């Protein structure tokens, strides 16, 4: 292992041993200076996780979150110089973290908050003018073969828990509305202008949106949605996507 790799490994280790070969230009104890540097590095990574997963931290308490994040930091070093990228697999870590087993929804909350970070930093795109979609809908013989392009920030999450309601309840100091935590929800996450929105949608809408993300034409996406939910309302779903700036273009489907 190179000196650089040993130094990097020691920075994230729980072992307080100072790497061999370090020296200080002013005569100070290298071990004490390295300990300060290591604490700063690990503290910065834990703070980055707290910023990215605020509701997760609120659900377990800051002390528990710091301890859990500290263990994560030791096993999962950063792979990017951007702190925004750090913690992409924290949800999977939480899924297998035994002390958090009493909160089975915690991993999905982490997944939702990671999608919010991704949406915030996604590329910009101009929303589709409603008039273009209206013009296309006035040509029903061609409408079904059109592909709708979605905003680059758009993400979806299928959860067995009411993570959207739980997330929303943590966004203000108001009294929590009544909801069943064990009632699954489908989450739509996207950036509308400068605001990242989290929206609960029904199964048909989620199936339709996922089909669009897989580049299926409108008629196929609608058929999948109707198979998933017999009362799926295409017009209502398109209206939702338009209202939140989720549609950016429409073009004829290119057959393989």
C-alpha positions, -999 to 999 in steps of 0.1 A, spaced: 0 0 0 14 34 -9 21 62 16 -8 81 2 -32 52 6 -21 45 41 -26 82 50 -61 82 35 -71 50 52 -59 63 86 -80 95 82 -112 74 82 -101 47 106 -114 44 142 -78 35 151 -61 65 166 -26 54 154 -7 80 135 7 68 101 44 62 102 67 87 86 48 119 95 68 149 107 60 185 117 79 215 103 75 234 136 84 206 159 49 199 171 39 163 178 28 148 145 4 124 162 -16 152 178 -17 173 147 -28 143 127 -56 135 152 -69 171 148 -69 167 110 -86 133 112 -113 146 134 -119 175 110 -121 152 80 -145 128 97 -165 157 111 -169 173 77 -182 141 62 -206 135 90 -218 171 86 -223 166 49 -245 135 56 -265 155 81 -271 182 54 -281 156 29 -304 136 52 -320 161 76 -352 141 81 -333 109 88 -313 128 114 -345 141 130 -361 107 131 -333 91 150 -319 121 169 -286 138 162 -266 117 186 -277 84 170 -273 98 135 -237 110 143 -228 76 156 -243 58 126 -227 83 102 -194 78 119 -195 41 113 -205 47 77 -176 71 71 -151 45 83 -163 19 58 -173 41 29 -147 67 19 -155 95 -6 -150 87 -43 -156 123 -55 -142 157 -44 -178 170 -43 -193 166 -8 -227 167 -25 -219 133 -40 -211 117 -6 -234 93 10 -251 79 -22 -254 45 -6 -263 55 29 -298 41 25 -283 6 18 -261 10 48 -291 19 70 -310 -11 56 -285 -34 71 -277 -14 102 -291 -35 131 -295 -6 156 -320 10 132 -341 -21 126 -369 -7 148 -375 19 121 -380 -1 89 -390 30 70 -357 48 77 -339 34 47 -366 45 23 -366 80 39 -328 81 32 -335 71 -4 -361 99 -8 -337 125 6 -309 112 -17 -333 117 -47 -339 153 -35 -301 160 -35 -298 145 -70 -328 165 -83 -314 197 -69 -281 193 -87 -295 179 -120 -292 197 -153 -316 226 -161 -342 223 -189 -370 245 -201 -405 232 -195 -427 222 -224 -451 250 -234 -486 237 -227 -497 249 -262 -474 223 -278 -490 195 -259 -524 208 -266 -516 210 -303 -504 174 -302 -536 163 -284 -556 178 -312 -540 152 -336 -552 120 -320 -541 98 -348 -504 108 -341 -506 113 -304 -501 78 -293 -467 75 -310 -453 106 -294 -426 103 -267 -427 128 -239 -393 138 -225 -391 144 -187 -371 169 -168 -335 157 -160 -342 162 -123 -372 139 -122 -368 108 -99 -393 83 -86 -395 61 -55 -418 32 -47 -420 27 -9 -439 3 13 -442 32 38 -458 66 37 -425 83 33 -439 113 14 -463 121 42 -436 115 68 -412 138 50 -438 165 46 -446 163 83 -410 173 91 -411 204 69 -429 227 94 -437 230 130 -474 225 124 -492 196 140 -488 164 120 -518 153 99 -531 118 104 -516 92 81 -509 55 82 -471 51 82 -474 15 69 -495 26 38 -472 25 9 -466 56 -13 -452 64 -47 -430 95 -47 -423 119 -75 -393 141 -69 -383 169 -92 -369 204 -93 -395 230 -104 -376 263 -110 -353 264 -79 -376 243 -56 -372 206 -52 -407 191 -49 -418 158 -34 -452 147 -46 -472 116 -38 -489 100 -68 -510 70 -74 -499 37 -88 -512 45 -123 -494 78 -125 -462 63 -112 -464 34 -138 -470 60 -166 -441 82 -155 -417 52 -152 -427 41 -187 -420 76 -201 -386 74 -183 -380 42 -202 -387 61 -235 -420 43 -243 -444 62 -265 -475 77 -250 -500 49 -260 -477 22 -245 -471 42 -213 -508 48 -209 -516 11 -215 -491 1 -188 -507 26 -164 -542 13 -171 -530 -23 -165 -516 -11 -131 -547 10 -122 -580 6 -141 -592 41 -132 -559 58 -143 -567 93 -156 -543 103 -184 -554 139 -186 -550 144 -149 -516 129 -149 -504 150 -179 -518 181 -161 -498 173 -130 -466 169 -150 -472 202 -169 -481 221 -137 -448 211 -121 -426 217 -151 -418 179 -155 -423 178 -193 -397 194 -215 -403 180 -250 -423 157 -272 -412 140 -303 -421 110 -325 -412 76 -312 -382 62 -330 -386 25 -335 -356 3 -330 
